[in-house]
Amino acid sequence: MHSDRRSSLGEARPLLEEAPPSYGATDGLDDAASESSPDEQQAMSKFSRADIIWILAGLWSGVLLGAFDGTVVATLLTPIGSQFKASNQASYIATSYLLSVCCFTPLYGRLADILGRKGAMLVALSLFGSGTIFCGLAPSMGTLIAARAVAGMGGGGVMTVASVTVSDFIPLKQRGLYQGMANILYGLGAGLGGPVGGWVNDMFGWRAAFFMQTPLLVFSFVVVATKVNISLPDAVRQQSLADKLRRIDVLGSVTLAMTVGCLLLGFSLKSSEELPWSHPLIYCLLVASVILGIAFVLVEKYWAPYPVMPLRLMTQRTPLAVSISNLLTSMSAFSTLYNVPLYFSAVRLDSAAKSGLHLLPHSIAISTGSVLAGWIMRKTGKLYGLTLASSFLTIIASVLITLWNEDSSVFHLWLDLIPQGFGMASFITSTLIAMIAGVYKEDMAVATGITYLFRTTGQVLGIIDAIRRTTEVIPQLEPTLRRAAVESYGDALRVVFICQVAINILGFIACLPIQENVLPGTHEEQEQHYRNRDNTDYRDDPDI
């Protein structure tokens, strides 16, 4: 069976039931939305304004919690390692979560089409929540690492399904603005996690930092369970649970997860354990990743009736360009975030607090850049020029960083990261909309999952590739040795920064093929847009 064919015309039906004209999103949620057209300002026939607010609150509270959890855990590594007398294993707490996120994120796109948005989100929240609670109860380091892996199984799904669900009832022309608001909440959660986690650890112990997430988790679960009522096609709704579960591409999911897991674990062990590429463990993991990747392609092409990652998506111009460019730019962005503080602590000999403070302008730029990108797409209905400009900003920032030296002014050291924040935030917003606009309606959920897969994989590779060494001893060295250590770090980091320039340039080139698709302003226009694509597709190439 050729799995890249659409299994039935029923699979091509719109995810949402056919709506009356002007089925647009309510725009009274924020001041910027008040500028919408009369059609956009009409309430949706299926969801009242209150319903939309509750749905967004349920989804975005999960997003905020996921970001909060990540930075909370980062502050707890030292006390956890000390209590279990296993400080050398503390880094695996973060690694296990990140690897799990990358492995399971792409699965939620198809899961959202099978179990529905509510069902997939509840699965994600259940895994994330149970893993987080088990972290607080963990009796040993090994148990805690396993619990973080369980949390990661749901953490990636929370982000993916939330994005998919919002796309169901927000027209594409406005979608970027809402993504920008979600990114602000994500940034808020990440910003609060560190200080709040540190305070809770000092006052009540590190276990309380996991348990304190329960109230927001319960809130998100209850709101999603009661308010997220988005209809799947009749053909899917009428199936029994057993029939729905049979639609899950188990073999494809397993081979995909193992392909990504072996690849990232090989790079992670190479970095954390400083093993050579020729080491049997590294070599076997990378070879296994290649073999499993080939097996995954064969499964998706010849076996799976409902592929977890349809190969036709990865052979289309826009999805392929979005995937590769997201992988590259995310890799560079996260390498920057980890290496810039290292530069200030190892080369400038600043305190840890001051080193981290240099990222503040960057964080502000991320929040404003994402919303600005959404506003531009809303006003112009265009995204191609915005995408290229955003990618170019990341190149400018990486070039500016490579020029840092002992004579660099304070002005440059504080502000050169701002283009990176603006560019990256705008880029991930515009490319997500480009992906959604460039695929068929029934592929939207899977395509969103693919976008998050490549983005999170790039993030993990960027973090793994970062130079992470202790710098606390440098200021205490005698002058000659201190100077040698500073120069060594400076030379090594300059090489890393130059590599980031090259990666950003490749990311810019990768996004050039992205197509400029119409961004509908209402759901009526959006459904017509998808119908036109479907009709054209079946007329021109009935074998797809």
Wavefront OBJ file of the C-alpha trace (Angstrom):
o trace
v 0.000 0.000 0.000
v 1.363 3.402 -0.926
v 0.949 5.443 2.237
v 1.513 8.827 0.582
v -1.778 8.640 -1.227
v -4.619 10.191 0.693
v -6.361 7.182 2.064
v -9.807 8.507 1.297
v -11.500 11.688 0.268
v -12.783 11.809 3.810
v -9.233 12.495 4.961
v -9.270 15.662 2.861
v -12.358 17.062 4.531
v -11.883 20.206 6.589
v -11.050 19.499 10.210
v -13.700 21.912 11.382
v -17.252 21.420 10.285
v -18.314 23.701 7.447
v -19.099 27.056 9.001
v -21.344 29.883 7.874
v -19.747 32.913 6.200
v -17.607 35.197 8.328
v -16.570 32.399 10.646
v -13.777 34.592 11.947
v -12.003 34.901 15.238
v -13.063 37.315 17.913
v -10.547 40.126 18.028
v -11.483 41.833 21.273
v -8.843 39.908 23.227
v -6.251 42.647 22.935
v -5.806 46.230 21.814
v -3.972 45.345 18.625
v -6.845 43.154 17.497
v -9.261 46.088 17.536
v -8.037 47.173 14.108
v -9.525 44.125 12.355
v -12.046 44.299 9.545
v -15.793 43.967 10.207
v -15.684 40.325 9.070
v -12.870 39.571 11.476
v -14.707 41.222 14.352
v -17.769 39.009 14.056
v -17.993 36.346 16.724
v -17.452 32.770 15.613
v -20.617 30.743 15.241
v -19.188 27.839 17.229
v -17.203 29.671 19.884
v -18.237 32.732 21.804
v -15.699 35.303 22.872
v -15.740 33.823 26.377
v -15.141 30.351 24.937
v -12.121 31.597 22.997
v -10.653 33.227 26.073
v -11.119 30.035 28.099
v -9.637 27.861 25.340
v -6.604 30.107 25.008
v -6.232 30.224 28.795
v -6.233 26.422 29.004
v -3.812 25.947 26.135
v -1.445 28.774 26.933
v -1.268 27.964 30.647
v 0.211 24.639 29.557
v 2.691 26.474 27.315
v 3.663 28.812 30.170
v 4.081 25.845 32.511
v 6.318 24.024 30.037
v 8.630 27.032 29.746
v 8.577 27.599 33.502
v 9.457 23.962 34.183
v 12.510 24.059 31.930
v 14.212 26.958 33.713
v 13.104 25.750 37.155
v 14.912 22.461 36.584
v 18.036 24.277 35.380
v 18.301 25.982 38.784
v 17.842 22.696 40.660
v 20.629 20.636 39.100
v 23.202 21.506 41.763
v 21.037 20.824 44.871
v 19.649 17.637 43.311
v 23.136 16.379 42.460
v 24.319 17.184 45.981
v 21.449 15.375 47.713
v 21.825 12.216 45.656
v 25.648 12.484 45.731
v 25.634 12.193 41.956
v 26.591 15.645 40.668
v 28.330 14.080 37.680
v 24.932 12.769 36.508
v 22.984 16.001 37.026
v 23.312 17.085 33.402
v 21.353 14.000 32.338
v 18.272 15.427 34.075
v 18.100 18.089 31.370
v 19.363 15.830 28.589
v 16.747 13.127 29.172
v 13.941 15.710 28.984
v 15.259 17.311 25.797
v 15.832 13.985 24.057
v 12.333 12.846 24.994
v 10.802 16.084 23.708
v 12.542 15.688 20.351
v 11.564 12.042 19.998
v 7.872 12.460 20.804
v 7.021 15.943 19.498
v 6.321 14.874 15.881
v 3.933 12.135 17.016
v 1.381 14.582 18.399
v 0.457 16.020 15.023
v -1.053 12.743 13.853
v -2.363 11.990 17.346
v -4.320 15.260 17.265
v -5.995 14.090 14.050
v -6.883 10.708 15.526
v -7.883 11.448 19.123
v -8.899 15.035 18.466
v -7.295 18.197 19.799
v -8.745 17.684 23.272
v -7.661 14.041 23.484
v -4.114 14.730 22.286
v -3.702 17.704 24.639
v -4.968 15.696 27.613
v -2.501 12.900 26.793
v 0.320 15.451 26.650
v -0.702 17.131 29.899
v -1.085 13.752 31.634
v 2.411 12.615 30.662
v 3.970 15.961 31.475
v 2.146 16.229 34.787
v 2.777 12.680 35.957
v 6.446 12.956 35.034
v 6.754 16.233 36.926
v 5.069 14.838 40.052
v 7.226 11.704 39.944
v 10.275 14.001 39.813
v 9.232 15.420 43.167
v 8.836 11.909 44.581
v 11.989 10.422 43.028
v 14.052 8.402 45.553
v 17.189 8.287 43.386
v 18.952 10.089 40.555
v 18.137 7.316 38.082
v 14.436 7.501 38.922
v 14.484 11.270 38.561
v 16.139 11.075 35.130
v 13.490 8.557 34.024
v 10.718 10.811 35.362
v 12.108 13.745 33.365
v 11.989 11.575 30.257
v 8.294 10.863 30.928
v 7.676 14.591 31.391
v 9.414 15.205 28.063
v 7.028 12.789 26.327
v 4.269 15.251 27.132
v 6.200 18.518 27.141
v 6.717 18.625 23.394
v 3.108 17.638 22.815
v 1.789 20.518 24.923
v 3.524 23.021 22.640
v 2.565 21.264 19.411
v -1.105 20.562 20.157
v -1.633 24.067 21.564
v -0.322 25.516 18.306
v -2.446 23.162 16.201
v -5.590 23.939 18.176
v -5.208 27.709 17.902
v -4.754 27.294 14.138
v -8.159 25.608 13.994
v -10.133 28.704 14.955
v -7.791 31.628 14.211
v -7.517 32.580 10.502
v -4.006 32.534 9.080
v -3.820 36.293 8.604
v -4.254 36.745 12.358
v -2.495 33.554 13.416
v 0.931 35.135 13.717
v -0.331 37.733 16.187
v -1.744 35.028 18.441
v 1.490 33.055 18.128
v 3.296 36.184 19.242
v 1.140 36.416 22.351
v 1.819 32.745 23.092
v 5.544 33.393 22.725
v 5.311 36.242 25.248
v 3.783 33.828 27.761
v 6.492 31.291 26.954
v 9.132 33.933 27.592
v 7.393 34.963 30.806
v 7.392 31.381 32.047
v 11.041 30.905 31.162
v 11.959 34.185 32.842
v 10.109 33.387 36.061
v 11.307 29.796 36.345
v 14.851 30.571 37.430
v 14.237 33.056 40.255
v 11.064 31.361 41.504
v 12.680 27.932 41.404
v 15.711 29.193 43.285
v 13.550 30.822 45.968
v 11.372 27.732 46.422
v 14.462 25.536 46.656
v 15.970 27.766 49.356
v 12.732 27.924 51.339
v 11.205 24.469 50.944
v 13.675 22.251 49.082
v 13.977 21.241 45.451
v 11.078 18.736 45.538
v 8.631 21.576 46.247
v 9.671 23.208 42.954
v 8.110 20.257 41.122
v 4.998 19.999 43.294
v 4.251 23.737 43.007
v 3.463 23.260 39.302
v 0.444 21.069 40.096
v -2.219 23.815 40.490
v -1.525 25.344 37.066
v -1.347 21.871 35.558
v -4.769 20.963 37.002
v -6.207 24.273 35.760
v -4.969 23.615 32.230
v -6.244 20.019 32.275
v -9.733 20.986 33.482
v -10.127 23.874 31.031
v -8.959 21.770 28.082
v -11.280 18.920 29.095
v -14.324 21.195 29.353
v -13.738 23.900 26.721
v -11.680 22.521 23.838
v -14.520 21.050 21.777
v -13.262 21.131 18.196
v -14.963 18.654 15.880
v -13.093 16.152 13.772
v -14.566 14.973 10.436
v -17.646 12.733 10.737
v -15.712 9.747 9.352
v -13.262 10.000 12.251
v -15.778 10.884 14.975
v -17.957 7.887 14.202
v -15.106 5.415 14.609
v -14.701 3.421 17.785
v -11.729 4.044 20.032
v -10.187 0.769 18.852
v -10.503 1.858 15.223
v -8.977 5.219 16.050
v -6.056 3.595 17.824
v -5.458 1.361 14.797
v -4.908 4.536 12.785
v -1.832 5.323 14.868
v 1.347 4.665 12.916
v 3.040 2.642 15.665
v 5.930 1.306 13.576
v 6.588 4.686 11.989
v 6.418 6.408 15.378
v 8.858 3.955 16.955
v 11.398 4.133 14.115
v 11.176 7.944 14.011
v 11.625 8.283 17.772
v 14.566 5.860 17.749
v 16.161 7.604 14.762
v 16.081 11.002 16.470
v 16.957 9.539 19.869
v 20.032 7.661 18.668
v 21.264 10.680 16.718
v 20.919 13.141 19.587
v 22.155 10.692 22.218
v 25.280 10.067 20.157
v 26.019 13.808 19.920
v 25.164 14.290 23.596
v 27.536 11.556 24.798
v 30.226 12.829 22.466
v 29.972 16.227 24.146
v 29.242 15.400 27.790
v 31.554 12.394 28.124
v 34.195 13.736 25.706
v 34.269 10.449 23.817
v 35.989 10.307 20.382
v 33.906 9.840 17.257
v 35.559 6.449 16.815
v 34.346 5.214 20.212
v 32.173 2.082 19.705
v 29.231 3.583 21.585
v 29.182 6.798 19.537
v 29.789 4.939 16.307
v 27.018 2.401 16.986
v 24.489 5.077 17.951
v 25.099 7.091 14.774
v 25.034 4.003 12.539
v 21.831 2.861 14.265
v 20.316 6.283 13.601
v 21.045 5.942 9.880
v 19.656 2.395 9.691
v 16.541 3.321 11.661
v 16.089 6.405 9.492
v 16.084 4.250 6.365
v 13.609 1.870 8.035
v 11.395 4.849 8.917
v 11.324 6.043 5.301
v 10.411 2.565 4.053
v 7.646 2.219 6.644
v 6.176 5.611 5.773
v 6.362 4.970 2.030
v 5.134 1.404 1.756
v 3.429 0.340 4.978
v 1.749 3.021 7.081
v -1.831 3.845 5.988
v -1.760 7.042 8.083
v 1.923 8.074 8.227
v 3.151 9.988 11.253
v 5.239 12.061 8.819
v 3.874 11.834 5.250
v 6.813 11.817 2.864
v 4.928 13.976 0.384
v 5.207 16.831 2.868
v 8.983 16.563 3.006
v 9.235 16.593 -0.779
v 7.200 19.775 -1.130
v 9.003 23.048 -1.496
v 7.711 25.076 1.446
v 7.579 22.341 4.134
v 11.102 21.207 3.280
v 12.451 24.770 3.311
v 10.717 25.580 6.604
v 12.033 22.387 8.233
v 15.664 22.850 7.224
v 15.738 26.569 7.980
v 14.169 26.009 11.424
v 16.738 23.320 12.221
v 19.652 25.591 11.317
v 18.447 28.843 12.856
v 17.386 27.134 16.095
v 20.774 25.450 16.345
v 22.543 28.791 16.009
v 20.143 30.651 18.310
v 20.482 28.237 21.223
v 24.217 27.944 20.780
v 24.304 31.736 21.097
v 22.173 31.731 24.241
v 24.507 29.287 25.970
v 27.809 30.666 24.703
v 27.271 34.394 25.182
v 27.055 34.137 29.005
v 30.110 31.885 28.853
v 31.953 34.619 26.935
v 31.229 37.205 29.611
v 32.154 34.889 32.496
v 35.271 33.306 30.945
v 36.652 36.120 28.798
v 35.296 39.258 30.469
v 35.452 37.624 33.942
v 32.037 38.986 34.877
v 29.975 37.408 37.652
v 27.403 34.775 36.739
v 24.595 37.223 37.487
v 26.029 39.952 35.270
v 26.825 37.472 32.505
v 23.223 36.304 32.430
v 21.961 39.870 32.604
v 23.465 40.549 29.190
v 20.683 38.386 27.742
v 17.972 40.724 29.049
v 17.796 42.947 25.915
v 17.696 39.756 23.858
v 14.751 38.419 25.893
v 12.813 41.661 25.465
v 13.512 41.588 21.727
v 12.161 38.026 21.479
v 8.821 39.009 23.008
v 8.379 42.167 20.962
v 9.735 40.621 17.760
v 7.201 37.811 17.727
v 4.238 40.135 18.257
v 5.574 42.599 15.688
v 5.884 39.812 13.128
v 2.287 38.777 13.778
v 1.118 42.377 13.429
v 2.981 42.786 10.114
v 1.462 39.609 8.679
v -1.958 40.741 9.836
v -1.629 44.146 8.180
v 0.013 43.025 4.939
v -1.145 39.433 4.509
v 2.436 38.663 3.410
v 5.180 36.638 5.034
v 7.977 35.957 2.522
v 9.769 39.302 2.807
v 9.331 39.225 6.579
v 10.882 35.753 6.755
v 13.948 36.772 4.746
v 14.399 39.979 6.736
v 14.121 38.057 9.995
v 16.710 35.510 8.914
v 19.027 38.306 7.760
v 18.809 39.930 11.200
v 20.189 36.755 12.788
v 23.155 36.922 10.401
v 23.824 40.546 11.358
v 23.728 39.690 15.054
v 26.079 36.728 14.711
v 28.554 38.836 12.722
v 28.470 41.560 15.387
v 29.170 38.978 18.099
v 32.226 37.622 16.264
v 33.689 41.147 16.309
v 33.688 41.343 20.105
v 37.144 41.874 21.597
v 38.746 43.471 24.625
v 38.256 46.929 23.063
v 34.539 46.505 22.329
v 32.379 49.224 23.829
v 29.760 48.535 26.470
v 27.152 49.711 23.961
v 27.963 46.845 21.589
v 28.234 44.236 24.311
v 24.725 45.027 25.533
v 22.891 45.692 22.270
v 24.428 43.439 19.624
v 22.168 40.560 20.627
v 18.957 42.505 19.972
v 18.862 41.712 16.210
v 19.190 38.027 17.119
v 16.163 38.219 19.437
v 14.032 40.161 16.969
v 15.072 38.006 14.032
v 14.644 34.615 15.685
v 11.261 35.439 17.222
v 9.938 36.818 13.958
v 11.423 33.937 11.973
v 9.859 31.113 13.967
v 6.503 32.898 13.827
v 6.499 33.567 10.084
v 7.813 30.120 9.133
v 5.153 28.401 11.231
v 2.470 30.342 9.342
v 4.241 29.577 6.053
v 4.131 25.862 6.867
v 0.429 25.930 7.761
v -0.470 27.996 4.682
v 1.587 25.789 2.381
v -0.027 22.418 3.144
v -3.456 20.861 2.813
v -5.951 21.288 5.613
v -5.780 17.663 6.721
v -1.970 17.917 6.895
v -1.954 21.017 9.087
v -1.560 19.189 12.416
v 1.162 16.863 11.142
v 2.997 19.753 9.470
v 2.958 21.708 12.737
v 4.457 18.719 14.522
v 7.193 18.485 11.878
v 8.026 22.165 12.360
v 8.406 21.684 16.100
v 10.481 18.515 15.545
v 13.096 20.318 13.474
v 13.030 23.343 15.764
v 13.554 21.332 18.961
v 16.193 19.140 17.310
v 18.093 22.291 16.348
v 17.770 23.571 19.900
v 19.192 20.381 21.375
v 22.064 20.302 18.877
v 22.807 23.957 19.650
v 22.917 23.230 23.361
v 24.986 20.063 22.941
v 27.436 21.886 20.687
v 27.878 24.701 23.201
v 31.144 24.842 25.127
v 30.137 24.202 28.710
v 32.982 24.267 31.184
v 33.318 25.670 34.657
v 34.826 29.167 34.678
v 34.728 29.872 38.393
v 38.421 29.077 38.863
v 39.715 31.500 36.217
v 39.705 34.706 38.330
v 41.637 32.874 41.039
v 44.538 31.879 38.769
v 47.833 33.713 38.894
v 48.046 36.482 36.224
v 49.979 34.558 33.574
v 47.762 31.485 33.735
v 44.641 33.627 33.941
v 45.643 35.478 30.793
v 46.301 32.196 28.998
v 42.935 30.777 30.085
v 41.083 33.911 28.991
v 42.779 33.891 25.583
v 42.053 30.188 25.178
v 38.377 30.673 25.889
v 38.279 33.751 23.680
v 39.790 31.895 20.706
v 37.530 28.879 21.169
v 34.388 30.990 21.456
v 35.333 33.061 18.417
v 35.446 29.852 16.387
v 31.995 28.948 17.732
v 30.642 32.405 16.874
v 32.057 32.186 13.341
v 30.358 28.805 12.943
v 27.113 30.454 14.032
v 27.511 33.015 11.239
v 27.921 30.195 8.731
v 24.899 28.330 10.089
v 22.743 31.462 9.944
v 23.798 32.073 6.340
v 22.822 28.498 5.472
v 19.517 29.087 7.281
v 18.916 32.180 5.126
v 19.631 30.208 1.960
v 17.366 27.381 3.148
v 14.378 29.713 3.562
v 14.661 31.238 0.064
v 12.387 28.570 -1.546
v 9.527 29.295 0.883
v 6.452 30.245 -1.120
v 4.285 33.291 -0.591
v 0.804 31.890 0.040
v -2.372 33.830 0.601
v -3.119 34.449 4.280
v -6.925 34.389 4.589
v -8.453 36.916 6.953
v -11.593 34.920 7.786
v -12.444 31.251 8.125
v -14.683 31.427 5.069
v -11.712 32.602 2.990
v -9.467 30.061 4.663
v -11.747 27.117 3.918
v -12.031 28.291 0.301
v -8.235 28.528 0.140
v -7.867 24.916 1.287
v -10.638 23.724 -1.039
v -8.889 25.353 -3.991
v -5.646 23.618 -3.088
v -7.387 20.246 -2.758
v -9.240 20.605 -6.061
v -6.089 21.641 -7.887
v -4.140 18.787 -6.360
v -6.582 16.030 -7.341
v -7.053 17.434 -10.825
v -3.342 17.765 -11.584
v -1.914 14.741 -9.776
v -4.483 12.163 -8.669
v -1.769 9.775 -7.464
v -0.574 11.975 -4.586
l 1 2 3 4 5 6 7 8 9 10 11 12 13 14 15 16 17 18 19 20 21 22 23 24 25 26 27 28 29 30 31 32 33 34 35 36 37 38 39 40 41 42 43 44 45 46 47 48 49 50 51 52 53 54 55 56 57 58 59 60 61 62 63 64 65 66 67 68 69 70 71 72 73 74 75 76 77 78 79 80 81 82 83 84 85 86 87 88 89 90 91 92 93 94 95 96 97 98 99 100 101 102 103 104 105 106 107 108 109 110 111 112 113 114 115 116 117 118 119 120 121 122 123 124 125 126 127 128 129 130 131 132 133 134 135 136 137 138 139 140 141 142 143 144 145 146 147 148 149 150 151 152 153 154 155 156 157 158 159 160 161 162 163 164 165 166 167 168 169 170 171 172 173 174 175 176 177 178 179 180 181 182 183 184 185 186 187 188 189 190 191 192 193 194 195 196 197 198 199 200 201 202 203 204 205 206 207 208 209 210 211 212 213 214 215 216 217 218 219 220 221 222 223 224 225 226 227 228 229 230 231 232 233 234 235 236 237 238 239 240 241 242 243 244 245 246 247 248 249 250 251 252 253 254 255 256 257 258 259 260 261 262 263 264 265 266 267 268 269 270 271 272 273 274 275 276 277 278 279 280 281 282 283 284 285 286 287 288 289 290 291 292 293 294 295 296 297 298 299 300 301 302 303 304 305 306 307 308 309 310 311 312 313 314 315 316 317 318 319 320 321 322 323 324 325 326 327 328 329 330 331 332 333 334 335 336 337 338 339 340 341 342 343 344 345 346 347 348 349 350 351 352 353 354 355 356 357 358 359 360 361 362 363 364 365 366 367 368 369 370 371 372 373 374 375 376 377 378 379 380 381 382 383 384 385 386 387 388 389 390 391 392 393 394 395 396 397 398 399 400 401 402 403 404 405 406 407 408 409 410 411 412 413 414 415 416 417 418 419 420 421 422 423 424 425 426 427 428 429 430 431 432 433 434 435 436 437 438 439 440 441 442 443 444 445 446 447 448 449 450 451 452 453 454 455 456 457 458 459 460 461 462 463 464 465 466 467 468 469 470 471 472 473 474 475 476 477 478 479 480 481 482 483 484 485 486 487 488 489 490 491 492 493 494 495 496 497 498 499 500 501 502 503 504 505 506 507 508 509 510 511 512 513 514 515 516 517 518 519 520 521 522 523 524 525 526 527 528 529 530 531 532 533 534 535 536 537 538 539 540 541 542 543 544
